[in-house]
């Protein structure tokens, strides 16, 4: 089994930062763990090419949790590569598929009125970004205390 961290650098609030989704490759399986923000499809494609890999080879995506930087790019990837299976825990699947409102959005909405006035505009913009995450059906779920459904393939 090979694991490839994908260092994806991008500008954020007048500085450069990075996220590190990971690829797991074993035999015919190529699994992406998390997929960054919306709009990151070209960045992920470039990072994979550096490793000599292509998104067209991707077989699965594991979403660890539904934060915007882990699930934001999922819709674009699934649109471009509909054959890719999406895996998530039973706990996270309803948020990823859109059957439940994001916990982070609920939190952001709940604290909005308690924020100082000079922070409210930015907080509303953040809420809109969270609302803009497009839902994607989860193909298969797993419980937090059980091995992933394809773990035997990876051993």
Buried (B, 14 or more C-beta within 10 A) or exposed (E): EEEBEBEBEEEEEEEEEEBEBBBBBBEEBBBBBBBBBBEBBEBBBEBBEEEEBEBEEBBBBBBBBBBBBBBBBBBBBBEEBEEBBBBBBEEBBBBBBEEBEBEBBEEBBEEBEEBEEEEEEEBBEBBEBBEEBEBBEBBEBBEEEEEBBBEEBBE
